[in-house]
């Protein structure tokens, strides 16, 4: 995007939408990796979040205790990890704030305090404070909004703050904060233009959130060697899956073991999916590592995992047909989605509503999901970064042509102007016992949630426009 010739007058910014429009105009590009600019603005903002390295025992001037900061990076599983941490800590009575991005429908989804979305009224003073601190320093939309939300979290009297990394780790805006506990979830190929060509390079970027002498939890069962080496080089307290924390389970229950703590006979997390126990294992390792400052009970662990919610992560909505929402937007996440769909039981046909960004490995996503899909409903998305529905259709044609003998149904393909139009077309073609999976970009899933959570009824009897009163 390009900066306008005449910026908005800050005195005219009264609503959250006004401020968001202002943020979109401050920088000529959408992504500008680096911490120098954002770090300078944060230092001028007049607040402190977390505990700087070497000052762990220092008392704040006002006598307050700083919140424990968890920073969560990874290719997939970050949102689920943040939500599980939030749920367990809240179940134990701690005051918790969470920052994550992007959002599905409303900007306010990017920040929760005590489980509730923040309001525009809460956010606006912090946008104004960051603008005052910014001076003439250009910030991207992501950088400005991240600083505003972190300033809100820093001034909200919290016991714990959970920060989700937007892109990479080492050069992401949240990394200006010295985390008390770093968590790295899965590592796979995504955002390679910015993070590097392979898992080793990407793993190094994720490892940038680790700090010397502080816990660094890794949930990926095959952690890249460069990540391990970086943790060793800086002296982080590295917790590796399979060595320092692990889990086992059967169809009924699961158990977890850390360095000195165990939980047995637990019910499965409320978040569905094949990888959620990996995410939960990392969460429990982080809580064990931070137990001296945030002790949690076994009951809080069980309650938090049993009640955790996160829209758009293999979210199953009962109806006729069944609806599944999943923000899987790269081949690794789509492979997990395929495994989860395969475990759901029998459905006569599966309809897929799909929209994706142009810089994603669309062919890789098609290859992973193709064996399960009977009909594709491809959608344009309201951003210049997105692939068009026609481009996605061409990708499907190329994948099928390259491997015509694959064991896969002969699927139909149609293109649509927006996600809701695609969902309506899928509903019109589906039988009540079928299922419809809406997946891909956050814009895809968010596009079917703008009017609320769709409740699907049998085709030709009702439309996808029927919704519950409140959007998630």
Protein Blocks (a to p, Z undefined) as FASTA:
>chain_A
ZZdfbdcdfklpmbfklmmmmmmmmpfbfbdcdjklmmmmmmmnopaedjdehilmpccf
klpacddddddedjehklmmmmmmmmmmmmnopacdddddddfkbmklmpceehiacdfk
lmmmmmmmmmmmnmmaccdfklmmmmmmmmmmmmnopabdcdddfbhjlmgmklmpccfb
dcddddddehklmnojbfklmmmmmmmmpcehiacddfbfbdcfklmmmmmmnopacdde
hjlgccdddfkbccdddfkbccehiacdfbgcjklmmmmmmmmmmmmmmmmmmccdfklm
mmmmmmgccehiapaceddddddddfbfbfklmmmmmmmmmmnopcfbacddddddfkbc
fklmmmmmmmmpcbdcdddddbfkbccfklmmmmmmmmmmmmmmbccddddddddfbfkl
mmmmmmmmpcfklccddehjfklmmmmmmnopcddddehkbcfkbccfbdZZ
